[in-house]
């Protein structure tokens, strides 16, 4: 009886294909895991930054309320003319940022009952920026 010969190519094709698919799945799973970890760290960083900003904003609003109360008392006492031109509040957000608020006193009879106006409410850098545009392309 004559034996049937199978081609050598087909003997391990399924095994090689299975190994390749498993390696692809492991590679994609690893890349997904790394990407998810980076996204989670970035999300935590943004959440911490947002929390710090709103805490600084809340503190600035408390100080604005205090200044407004002082201005109200000065208006009622008749000493409203002895005010500075502006009040500046600086509240730290983090190590590198400040929340700066500038208030300008105004007459409540002219400004719809407001004792001051917020002329600036912005986040600024607490450190001076020093740009380094030097690129050592050609060494001498």
C-alpha positions as CSV (number, residue, x, y, z in Angstrom):
1,X,0.0,0.0,0.0
2,X,1.2,3.4,-0.9
3,X,1.6,5.9,2.0
4,X,0.1,9.4,1.5
5,X,2.8,12.0,1.9
6,X,1.8,15.4,3.4
7,X,3.6,18.4,2.3
8,X,6.1,19.7,4.8
9,X,4.8,23.3,4.6
10,X,1.3,22.4,6.0
11,X,2.5,20.5,9.0
12,X,3.3,23.5,11.3
13,X,1.3,26.3,9.6
14,X,-1.6,26.2,12.1
15,X,0.9,26.2,15.0
16,X,2.9,29.1,13.6
17,X,-0.2,31.0,12.9
18,X,-1.5,30.4,16.4
19,X,1.8,31.6,17.9
20,X,1.8,34.7,15.7
21,X,-1.8,35.6,16.7
22,X,-0.9,35.1,20.4
23,X,2.2,37.3,20.1
24,X,0.1,40.0,18.4
25,X,-2.5,39.9,21.1
26,X,0.1,40.1,23.8
27,X,1.8,43.0,22.1
28,X,-1.5,44.9,21.7
29,X,-2.5,44.2,25.3
30,X,0.9,45.5,26.5
31,X,0.5,48.7,24.4
32,X,-3.0,49.2,25.6
33,X,-1.9,48.8,29.3
34,X,0.9,51.3,28.9
35,X,-1.4,53.8,27.1
36,X,-4.0,53.4,29.8
37,X,-1.5,54.0,32.6
38,X,-0.2,57.1,30.9
39,X,-3.8,58.4,30.4
40,X,-4.6,57.7,34.1
41,X,-1.5,59.6,35.3
42,X,-2.4,62.5,33.0
43,X,-6.0,62.5,34.2
44,X,-4.8,62.5,37.9
45,X,-2.5,65.4,37.1
46,X,-5.3,67.4,35.5
47,X,-7.6,66.7,38.4
48,X,-5.0,67.8,40.9
49,X,-4.4,71.0,38.9
50,X,-8.1,71.7,38.6
51,X,-8.6,71.1,42.3
52,X,-5.7,73.5,43.2
53,X,-7.1,76.2,40.8
54,X,-10.6,76.0,42.3
55,X,-9.2,76.1,45.8
56,X,-7.2,79.2,44.9
57,X,-10.2,80.7,43.2
58,X,-12.3,80.1,46.3
59,X,-9.7,81.8,48.5
60,X,-9.5,84.8,46.1
61,X,-13.3,85.0,46.3
62,X,-13.2,85.0,50.1
63,X,-10.6,87.9,50.0
64,X,-12.8,89.8,47.5
65,X,-15.7,89.4,49.8
66,X,-13.6,90.8,52.7
67,X,-12.4,93.8,50.6
68,X,-16.0,94.4,49.5
69,X,-17.2,94.4,53.1
70,X,-14.4,96.9,54.0
71,X,-15.4,99.2,51.1
72,X,-19.0,99.0,52.2
73,X,-18.1,100.1,55.7
74,X,-16.0,102.9,54.3
75,X,-18.9,104.0,52.1
76,X,-21.3,104.0,55.1
77,X,-18.7,105.9,57.2
78,X,-18.1,108.5,54.6
79,X,-14.4,107.7,54.2
80,X,-14.8,106.3,50.7
81,X,-12.6,109.0,49.1
82,X,-9.5,107.8,50.9
83,X,-9.2,104.5,48.9
84,X,-6.3,103.3,46.8
85,X,-6.8,103.1,43.1
86,X,-6.6,99.3,43.0
87,X,-6.5,96.3,45.3
88,X,-4.3,93.4,44.2
89,X,-4.8,89.8,45.5
90,X,-2.3,87.1,44.7
91,X,-3.2,83.5,45.7
92,X,-0.8,80.6,45.0
93,X,-2.3,77.9,42.8
94,X,0.8,75.6,42.9
95,X,4.6,76.0,42.9
96,X,4.7,77.7,39.5
97,X,1.4,79.5,39.2
98,X,-0.4,82.4,41.0
99,X,-4.0,83.5,40.7
100,X,-3.9,87.3,40.5
101,X,-7.0,89.4,41.0
102,X,-7.1,93.2,40.6
103,X,-10.0,95.1,42.1
104,X,-10.9,98.7,41.3
105,X,-13.1,100.5,43.8
106,X,-16.1,102.2,42.4
107,X,-19.0,104.3,43.7
108,X,-22.0,102.1,44.4
109,X,-24.4,104.8,43.3
110,X,-22.8,104.8,39.9
111,X,-22.1,101.0,39.5
112,X,-25.4,99.5,40.3
113,X,-24.7,98.9,43.9
114,X,-21.2,97.4,43.5
115,X,-18.4,98.7,45.7
116,X,-15.7,97.4,43.4
117,X,-15.1,95.9,39.9
118,X,-12.9,93.0,39.1
119,X,-10.6,94.3,36.4
120,X,-8.3,91.3,36.3
121,X,-8.8,87.6,37.3
122,X,-6.1,85.5,35.7
123,X,-3.5,82.9,36.3
124,X,0.1,84.0,36.0
125,X,3.5,82.3,36.3
126,X,5.3,82.9,39.6
127,X,8.7,82.3,38.0
128,X,10.4,84.3,35.4
129,X,10.7,82.6,32.0
130,X,14.2,82.3,30.7
131,X,14.1,81.1,27.2
132,X,17.1,79.1,26.0
133,X,17.2,79.1,22.3
134,X,20.8,77.9,22.0
135,X,21.1,74.7,20.0
136,X,24.6,73.3,19.9
137,X,24.4,72.2,16.2
138,X,28.0,72.9,15.2
139,X,30.7,72.3,17.8
140,X,33.7,74.6,17.5
